[in-house]
C-alpha cells in the first residue's frame, strides 16, 4: 500500500453501490474544503479455491477469473474517480486498489490518512464488500476519525452538527473535530452532555431548561469543555445543551436529522467510561444522519497526523 499517497489524505472506500457513491460525493466535498488529496480506495481479497479441478469443471481458468475481476475493479475505480472529479473538478483524486479485505485495507489506511469515509451499506457479497459491516468494523477500530455517510431522503433538511461530550480531557479532540467541521461547512454546532436522571426526566422532560436548578456543576463542565474552541473557531454558532437519558437515544433523537453527529470512541481500557464508549456503536445504528467517530487519545496513541 502506498503510504506516501495516504499521508494526510481523505480516504473513501468504494464498492460501486449507491451508498458508496454517496460517501464518495461527501468525501470529495470534504477533501476540497480541507484542501487535501482524495484517495478512492477499493479493497478486495482475490478468491481462494481449494481444489482447482473443481473450478475447471464449470468456470473459466483461474487466470481468466482473475483478469475478469481485475478489469471489473479497474472500471469500478475509474468510474468512482470520474464521479469525484465531477463533484470537485479541481480536486486531486487518486485511485488505490488493495488486495485485502476492505476492512483491513481501510484500517491500514487510517494510520496515515487524515480522515476515512465509508458508506453505511454496500453490495457484492461475493466480493466481501458489504460496506455496512465494513463501516462498523472500521469506525470501531480505526486509528483516526471515520465518517459514516448515511442515506437521507431527498429534500430532508438538516440542522447542523451535534457533538456529545463527557467533560473529560480525552474528549477535547472530539470537540475540536466537531468545531472544525461546523466551521468548514458553515453550520451551527450543538455541544451536548447527556446524563442519567430518571426522576428529573419524569418531572421535567429530556431537555434541561436554563432555569432548572441543581445542575450548575454540569453547566460549568459543559462550558469548560468548549474553552478555547470559541476563540479558535469564532465563526461557529454554538449552543450548549444538557439532556437527560441514554447517550445514544438522546443524540439520535433529532428532527430534522443532523448533517453530522460526532461521537468519541474511548480506549478499551477505559472501562469507567463505559456509558459513552458503548454508545458509539448504538449511535452508528440509530442515527439518521452522518456520523463521525473520533478515537480519543490514550498513552502511546498518536493524536496528530
JOLINFEN-V782945 format. One record per helix or strand of 2 or more residues. SS is the DSSP state (H for helix, E for strand). FROM is the first residue (numbers start at 1). TO is the last residue. If there is no record, write none. Layout:
BEGIN
ss/from/to
SS/FROM/TO
SS/FROM/TO
END
This chain:
BEGIN
ss/from/to
H/3/6
E/10/13
H/18/34
E/38/43
H/52/58
H/62/87
E/93/98
H/102/110
E/115/119
H/125/127
H/131/141
E/146/149
E/161/164
H/169/185
E/189/195
H/198/204
H/216/225
H/229/232
E/238/244
H/247/252
E/260/265
H/271/286
E/290/295
END
